[in-house]
Amino acid sequence: MADTGRRISPEPASGPGSRSDSPGTGIEGPTGSTGVRTVRRALPFPPVDKHMRRTARLGRRSLPGRRSEATLTDRLTDRPDHALVGVVRMPATAIGPVRSIVRRVIGACLALAVTVLLVYMDRDGYSDTDGTPLSVLDALYYATVSLSTTGYGDIAPVSASARLANVLVITPLRVLFLIVLVGTTLEVLTERSRQALKIQRWRSRVRDHVVVIGYGTKGRSAVTALLGEGAEAGNIVVVDPDPTALEVASSLGLVTVNGSGTRSDVLRVAGIPRARAVVVAPPRDDTAVLVTLTARELAPKAQIVAAVREAENVHLLRQSGADSVVISSETSGRLLGIATSTPSVVEMFEDLLSPDLGLAIAEREVERTEVGGSPRHLSDIVLGLVRDGQLYRVDAPEADAIEEGDRLLYVKKVATA
């Protein structure tokens, strides 16, 4: 998914007396004394919470004479677990096709070789139609037609030992040979059943996981940071409509859900009502607002972190229910500007934001021995203090004395290999 942003703002009026086709962009006023109608600006759209919640629930409006999108596609939450195979993908250890074929061929050849050896060792117990003793070629021929269940009957076991070997050894080998030959078909069928069973177990057990909506550049970086902080790959769910992006996520051992993050049924399948945190990283700001509204409605207690490209749209994400909003374009622009004069500062930021480098920003609870003291006098390099959900810089008056229940933001050392 390409990270291309879009500013959420009203379209300008085309001129005096014009009326916008979009609701809420302009209101035509009464005719003045000069005979010219005046146009006064209104809100770009109704209050964001009501408008966007209505959009999240109803989707787009149906055109006259056309069925709505909700009636054209069934809801994922109405499907049984086995019908979600292909939508939800559980991580699995992949075996290459060449390796799989080679293993089957080796197994078939091994079964054939054992059968030839058994028949040839007991060749006196078999009779041919011409009455001649069995050669190695005859043993191979008999083993082939027996394992393939062809059985022409020109060579048959006549002694008790030969018949016993057919019952106890050759017959099981025949079954094994057939299983190897039709292994591809069986594997396809069993793989679908295994996926359905995995999905059923996962949906019944998933708790306190992280849902990443959008697996573009921002989504991939968020997953990398989560894995660097010690999160388990199987505890991260990626929601994206792009199959190629989901293939990449699945190769890392992540659970993937194919669908749009703006649909509530897709988010329910991803287990968002029981999620610990939600990362909203779609490529567009307007999509991020809609996704955040839907996620907050389904998961009132989850920590929602959203990315936005334009700073003007931050308040919309806040109103939609995001706990934290990251401005991606402005942050990158500031770093680019800083790098022109002080490139070392940018390198230090990269060090702090990369989990596999020497330094990292972390958060921890205060210890009992630290209560009452100043955070500036601790051995750790403290950057800020969190009290009752409010962040204070280390030089703020509220952060002069540490209180019980506070949390410290500090710079920690990361052990590098």
C-alpha positions as CSV (number, residue, x, y, z in Angstrom):
1,M,0.0,0.0,0.0
2,A,1.5,3.3,-1.1
3,D,1.7,5.9,1.6
4,T,0.0,8.8,-0.3
5,G,-1.8,11.2,1.9
6,R,-4.9,13.3,1.4
7,R,-5.9,16.4,3.4
8,I,-9.4,16.4,4.7
9,S,-10.7,19.8,3.9
10,P,-13.6,21.4,2.2
11,E,-13.5,22.2,-1.6
12,P,-13.4,26.0,-2.2
13,A,-16.5,27.5,-3.7
14,S,-16.2,28.2,-7.4
15,G,-17.2,31.8,-7.1
16,P,-19.9,34.2,-5.8
17,G,-23.4,32.8,-6.2
18,S,-22.1,29.2,-6.8
19,R,-23.4,26.3,-4.8
20,S,-21.3,23.2,-4.0
21,D,-22.6,19.8,-4.9
22,S,-21.2,18.4,-1.7
23,P,-23.4,18.8,1.4
24,G,-22.1,21.3,4.0
25,T,-19.5,23.1,1.9
26,G,-21.6,26.2,1.3
27,I,-25.0,27.7,2.3
28,E,-26.7,30.1,-0.1
29,G,-27.8,33.2,1.7
30,P,-30.6,35.6,0.9
31,T,-30.4,38.0,-2.1
32,G,-28.9,41.3,-1.1
33,S,-29.9,44.8,-2.1
34,T,-27.6,44.6,-5.1
35,G,-29.4,41.5,-6.4
36,V,-26.4,39.3,-6.0
37,R,-26.7,36.3,-3.8
38,T,-24.1,35.9,-1.0
39,V,-22.5,32.7,0.0
40,R,-21.4,32.1,3.5
41,R,-19.0,29.3,4.5
42,A,-20.2,26.5,6.7
43,L,-18.6,23.5,8.3
44,P,-16.9,21.2,5.8
45,F,-19.2,18.4,7.0
46,P,-21.5,17.7,10.0
47,P,-19.9,17.1,13.4
48,V,-17.3,14.4,12.8
49,D,-18.5,12.0,15.4
50,K,-22.1,11.7,14.1
51,H,-21.2,11.9,10.5
52,M,-18.3,9.4,10.5
53,R,-20.2,7.0,12.8
54,R,-23.1,7.0,10.4
55,T,-20.6,6.3,7.6
56,A,-18.9,3.5,9.5
57,R,-22.2,1.8,10.1
58,L,-23.9,2.3,6.7
59,G,-20.9,2.4,4.4
60,R,-21.5,4.4,1.3
61,R,-25.0,5.3,0.2
62,S,-26.7,3.2,-2.4
63,L,-27.3,4.8,-5.8
64,P,-30.9,4.8,-7.0
65,G,-31.8,1.4,-8.6
66,R,-28.7,-0.3,-7.2
67,R,-28.3,-2.7,-4.3
68,S,-26.2,-1.5,-1.4
69,E,-22.7,-2.9,-0.9
70,A,-23.8,-4.6,2.3
71,T,-26.3,-6.7,0.4
72,L,-23.8,-7.6,-2.3
73,T,-21.2,-9.1,0.1
74,D,-22.1,-11.2,3.1
75,R,-20.7,-10.2,6.4
76,L,-17.7,-12.1,7.6
77,T,-19.0,-12.4,11.1
78,D,-22.0,-14.4,9.8
79,R,-19.7,-17.0,8.2
80,P,-18.7,-20.2,10.1
81,D,-15.0,-20.7,10.9
82,H,-14.3,-23.1,8.0
83,A,-15.6,-20.4,5.5
84,L,-13.0,-18.0,6.7
85,V,-10.2,-20.0,5.1
86,G,-8.6,-17.6,2.6
87,V,-9.7,-14.6,4.6
88,V,-7.9,-15.4,7.8
89,R,-4.5,-17.0,7.4
90,M,-2.6,-18.6,10.3
91,P,1.2,-18.7,10.2
92,A,2.7,-22.1,9.2
93,T,6.1,-23.5,8.3
94,A,6.2,-23.5,4.5
95,I,7.9,-26.3,2.5
96,G,9.2,-25.5,-1.0
97,P,7.5,-27.4,-3.9
98,V,10.7,-28.9,-5.1
99,R,11.5,-30.3,-1.7
100,S,8.0,-31.6,-1.3
101,I,8.1,-33.4,-4.7
102,V,11.6,-34.9,-4.0
103,R,10.4,-36.3,-0.6
104,R,7.4,-38.0,-2.3
105,V,9.5,-39.4,-5.1
106,I,12.1,-40.8,-2.6
107,G,9.3,-42.3,-0.5
108,A,7.7,-44.0,-3.6
109,C,11.1,-45.3,-4.8
110,L,11.9,-46.7,-1.3
111,A,8.6,-48.5,-1.2
112,L,9.2,-50.0,-4.6
113,A,12.8,-51.1,-3.8
114,V,11.6,-52.8,-0.6
115,T,8.9,-54.7,-2.5
116,V,11.4,-55.8,-5.3
117,L,13.8,-57.0,-2.6
118,L,11.2,-59.1,-0.8
119,V,9.9,-60.6,-4.0
120,Y,13.3,-61.5,-5.4
121,M,14.5,-63.0,-2.0
122,D,11.5,-65.3,-2.1
123,R,11.4,-65.8,-5.9
124,D,11.0,-69.6,-5.5
125,G,7.6,-69.0,-3.9
126,Y,6.3,-67.2,-7.1
127,S,5.3,-68.8,-10.4
128,D,5.3,-67.3,-13.8
129,T,3.0,-68.4,-16.7
130,D,5.9,-69.7,-18.7
131,G,7.3,-71.6,-15.7
132,T,10.7,-69.9,-15.7
133,P,12.4,-68.7,-12.4
134,L,11.9,-65.1,-11.5
135,S,14.7,-62.7,-12.4
136,V,15.3,-59.2,-10.9
137,L,13.4,-57.7,-13.8
138,D,10.4,-60.0,-13.1
139,A,10.5,-59.0,-9.5
140,L,10.5,-55.3,-10.5
141,Y,7.7,-55.9,-12.9
142,Y,5.6,-57.8,-10.2
143,A,6.3,-55.1,-7.6
144,T,5.3,-52.3,-10.0
145,V,2.0,-53.9,-11.1
146,S,1.2,-54.9,-7.5
147,L,1.9,-51.5,-5.9
148,S,-0.1,-49.7,-8.7
149,T,-3.0,-52.2,-8.0
150,T,-2.9,-53.3,-11.7
151,G,-2.3,-57.0,-11.0
152,Y,-2.2,-58.8,-14.4
153,G,-2.0,-62.2,-12.7
154,D,0.8,-63.6,-14.9
155,I,3.1,-63.8,-11.8
156,A,1.4,-65.0,-8.6
157,P,2.6,-66.1,-5.2
158,V,2.2,-69.9,-4.7
159,S,4.1,-70.7,-1.5
160,A,2.9,-69.9,2.0
161,S,5.8,-67.6,2.7
162,A,5.3,-65.6,-0.5
163,R,1.6,-65.2,0.2
164,L,2.3,-64.2,3.9
165,A,4.8,-61.6,2.6
166,N,2.1,-60.2,0.3
167,V,-0.4,-59.9,3.1
168,L,1.9,-58.4,5.8
169,V,4.5,-56.4,3.8
170,I,3.5,-55.8,0.2
171,T,-0.1,-54.8,0.9
172,P,1.0,-52.0,3.4
173,L,3.6,-50.9,0.9
174,R,0.9,-50.7,-1.8
175,V,-1.1,-48.5,0.4
176,L,1.9,-46.3,1.2
177,F,2.7,-46.1,-2.5
178,L,-0.8,-44.9,-3.3
179,I,-0.7,-42.3,-0.5
180,V,2.6,-40.9,-1.9
181,L,1.2,-40.7,-5.4
182,V,-2.0,-38.8,-4.4
183,G,-0.2,-36.9,-1.7
184,T,-0.6,-33.5,-3.5
185,T,-4.4,-33.8,-3.6
186,L,-4.6,-35.1,0.0
187,E,-2.3,-32.3,1.1
188,V,-4.6,-29.6,-0.4
189,L,-7.6,-31.1,1.3
190,T,-5.9,-31.6,4.7
191,E,-4.3,-28.1,4.6
192,R,-7.7,-26.5,4.2
193,S,-9.0,-28.6,7.2
194,R,-6.0,-27.7,9.3
195,Q,-6.4,-24.0,8.5
196,A,-10.1,-24.2,9.5
197,L,-9.2,-25.9,12.8
198,K,-6.4,-23.3,13.5
199,I,-8.8,-20.4,12.8
200,Q,-11.4,-21.9,15.1
201,R,-8.9,-22.3,17.9
202,W,-7.4,-18.9,17.4
203,R,-10.7,-17.1,17.4
204,S,-11.7,-18.7,20.6
205,R,-8.4,-18.1,22.4
206,V,-7.1,-14.8,21.1
207,R,-6.8,-12.1,23.8
208,D,-4.7,-9.0,24.4
209,H,-3.2,-9.0,20.9
210,V,-2.2,-6.1,18.7
211,V,-4.1,-5.4,15.5
212,V,-2.2,-3.5,12.7
213,I,-4.5,-2.0,10.1
214,G,-2.6,-1.3,6.9
215,Y,0.6,-3.0,6.0
216,G,2.4,-0.3,4.0
217,T,5.6,1.3,5.0
218,K,4.1,2.6,8.3
219,G,2.5,-0.7,9.1
220,R,5.6,-2.7,8.4
221,S,7.7,-0.3,10.6
222,A,5.2,-0.6,13.4
223,V,5.4,-4.4,13.3
224,T,9.2,-4.3,13.3
225,A,9.1,-2.1,16.4
226,L,6.6,-4.4,18.1
227,L,8.8,-7.5,17.4
228,G,11.8,-5.5,18.6
229,E,10.0,-4.8,21.9
230,G,9.5,-8.5,22.4
231,A,6.0,-9.1,21.1
232,E,5.3,-12.5,19.7
233,A,4.6,-12.7,16.0
234,G,1.6,-14.9,16.5
235,N,0.1,-12.2,18.8
236,I,0.1,-9.6,16.0
237,V,-2.8,-9.5,13.5
238,V,-2.4,-7.6,10.2
239,V,-5.5,-6.3,8.3
240,D,-5.0,-5.3,4.7
241,P,-6.9,-5.7,1.4
242,D,-3.6,-6.3,-0.5
243,P,-2.8,-10.0,-0.9
244,T,0.9,-9.3,-1.7
245,A,1.3,-7.3,1.6
246,L,-0.4,-10.2,3.5
247,E,2.0,-12.7,1.9
248,V,4.9,-10.7,3.3
249,A,3.3,-10.4,6.7
250,S,2.5,-14.2,6.8
251,S,6.1,-15.0,6.0
252,L,7.0,-13.3,9.3
253,G,4.7,-15.6,11.2
254,L,1.9,-12.9,11.6
255,V,-1.8,-13.7,11.5
256,T,-3.4,-12.0,8.5
257,V,-7.0,-11.0,7.7
258,N,-7.8,-10.1,4.1
259,G,-10.2,-7.1,4.0
260,S,-10.7,-3.4,4.5
261,G,-10.1,-2.0,7.9
262,T,-13.1,0.3,7.5
263,R,-15.5,-2.7,7.7
264,S,-16.6,-3.6,11.1
265,D,-17.1,-7.3,10.3
266,V,-13.5,-7.5,9.1
267,L,-12.3,-6.0,12.4
268,R,-14.5,-8.4,14.4
269,V,-12.9,-11.3,12.6
270,A,-9.5,-9.9,13.5
271,G,-10.6,-10.0,17.2
272,I,-10.4,-6.2,17.7
273,P,-13.0,-6.2,20.5
274,R,-10.5,-8.2,22.6
275,A,-7.4,-6.5,21.4
276,R,-4.9,-4.7,23.7
277,A,-3.8,-2.2,21.1
278,V,-4.7,-1.1,17.6
279,V,-2.3,0.5,15.2
280,V,-4.1,2.5,12.4
281,A,-1.7,2.9,9.5
282,P,-3.7,3.2,6.2
283,P,-2.3,5.3,3.3
284,R,-4.9,8.1,3.5
285,D,-5.9,10.4,6.3
286,D,-9.6,10.2,5.6
287,T,-9.4,6.4,5.7
288,A,-7.5,6.6,9.0
289,V,-10.4,8.7,10.5
290,L,-13.0,6.1,9.5
291,V,-10.9,3.2,10.7
292,T,-10.3,4.9,14.0
293,L,-14.0,5.5,14.5
294,T,-14.9,1.9,13.7
295,A,-12.1,0.6,15.9
296,R,-13.1,2.8,18.9
297,E,-16.7,1.7,18.6
298,L,-15.7,-2.0,18.7
299,A,-12.9,-1.7,21.2
300,P,-13.7,1.1,23.8
301,K,-10.8,0.1,26.1
302,A,-8.1,-0.6,23.5
303,Q,-5.1,1.7,23.1
304,I,-5.5,3.1,19.6
305,V,-2.5,4.7,17.9
306,A,-3.0,6.3,14.5
307,A,-0.7,7.8,11.8
308,V,-1.6,10.9,9.9
309,R,0.2,12.8,7.1
310,E,-1.3,16.3,7.5
311,A,-1.1,18.1,10.9
312,E,-4.5,19.7,10.2
313,N,-6.2,16.3,10.5
314,V,-4.8,15.5,14.0
315,H,-7.8,16.9,15.8
316,L,-10.1,14.6,13.6
317,L,-8.2,11.6,14.7
318,R,-8.4,12.7,18.3
319,Q,-12.1,13.2,18.0
320,S,-12.5,9.8,16.4
321,G,-11.0,8.1,19.5
322,A,-7.2,7.9,18.9
323,D,-5.2,7.9,22.1
324,S,-2.0,8.9,20.2
325,V,-1.5,10.4,16.8
326,V,1.8,10.4,14.9
327,I,2.3,13.0,12.1
328,S,4.4,11.1,9.6
329,S,5.1,13.7,6.9
330,E,5.9,16.6,9.3
331,T,8.2,14.5,11.4
332,S,10.1,13.3,8.4
333,G,10.3,16.9,7.1
334,R,11.7,18.2,10.3
335,L,14.4,15.5,10.4
336,L,15.3,16.3,6.8
337,G,15.7,20.0,7.7
338,I,17.8,19.2,10.8
339,A,20.0,16.8,8.8
340,T,21.2,19.7,6.5
341,S,22.9,21.4,9.4
342,T,23.3,18.8,12.2
343,P,23.3,15.3,10.7
344,S,24.5,13.8,14.0
345,V,21.2,14.7,15.6
346,V,19.3,12.7,13.0
347,E,21.7,9.8,13.6
348,M,20.9,10.0,17.3
349,F,17.2,10.0,16.6
350,E,17.6,6.9,14.4
351,D,19.5,5.2,17.2
352,L,16.8,6.0,19.7
353,L,14.0,4.8,17.4
354,S,15.8,1.6,16.2
355,P,15.3,-1.3,18.7
356,D,18.4,-3.2,17.6
357,L,20.8,-0.3,18.2
358,G,22.6,0.9,21.3
359,L,20.0,3.3,22.8
360,A,16.2,3.3,23.1
361,I,13.5,5.3,24.7
362,A,11.6,3.2,27.3
363,E,8.9,3.6,30.0
364,R,8.9,2.1,33.5
365,E,7.2,2.4,36.8
366,V,8.9,4.3,39.6
367,E,10.5,2.4,42.4
368,R,9.6,3.0,46.1
369,T,13.0,4.5,46.8
370,E,12.5,7.1,44.1
371,V,9.3,8.5,45.4
372,G,9.7,12.1,46.6
373,G,13.0,12.6,44.8
374,S,13.6,14.6,41.6
375,P,13.7,12.7,38.3
376,R,16.7,14.8,37.3
377,H,18.8,13.3,40.0
378,L,18.3,9.7,39.0
379,S,21.0,7.6,37.4
380,D,18.8,7.1,34.3
381,I,18.5,9.8,31.7
382,V,14.9,10.8,32.3
383,L,13.1,12.6,29.5
384,G,9.6,12.9,31.0
385,L,7.1,11.8,33.6
386,V,3.6,10.4,33.1
387,R,1.1,11.2,35.9
388,D,-2.6,10.3,35.6
389,G,-2.2,9.8,31.9
390,Q,-0.6,13.3,31.4
391,L,2.9,13.6,30.1
392,Y,5.2,16.2,31.7
393,R,8.7,17.1,30.5
394,V,11.4,16.6,33.0
395,D,11.9,20.4,33.4
396,A,8.2,21.0,34.1
397,P,7.2,22.2,37.6
398,E,4.8,19.2,38.0
399,A,7.8,16.9,37.5
400,D,9.9,18.3,40.4
401,A,9.0,15.5,42.8
402,I,8.2,11.9,41.9
403,E,4.9,10.6,43.3
404,E,3.7,7.0,43.8
405,G,2.1,5.6,40.6
406,D,4.1,7.8,38.2
407,R,5.9,6.4,35.2
408,L,9.2,7.5,33.9
409,L,10.3,8.0,30.2
410,Y,14.0,7.4,30.1
411,V,16.8,6.4,27.7
412,K,18.0,2.9,28.2
413,K,20.8,0.9,26.8
414,V,20.0,-2.0,24.4
415,A,22.2,-5.0,24.4
416,T,23.6,-5.4,20.9
417,A,25.0,-8.6,19.4
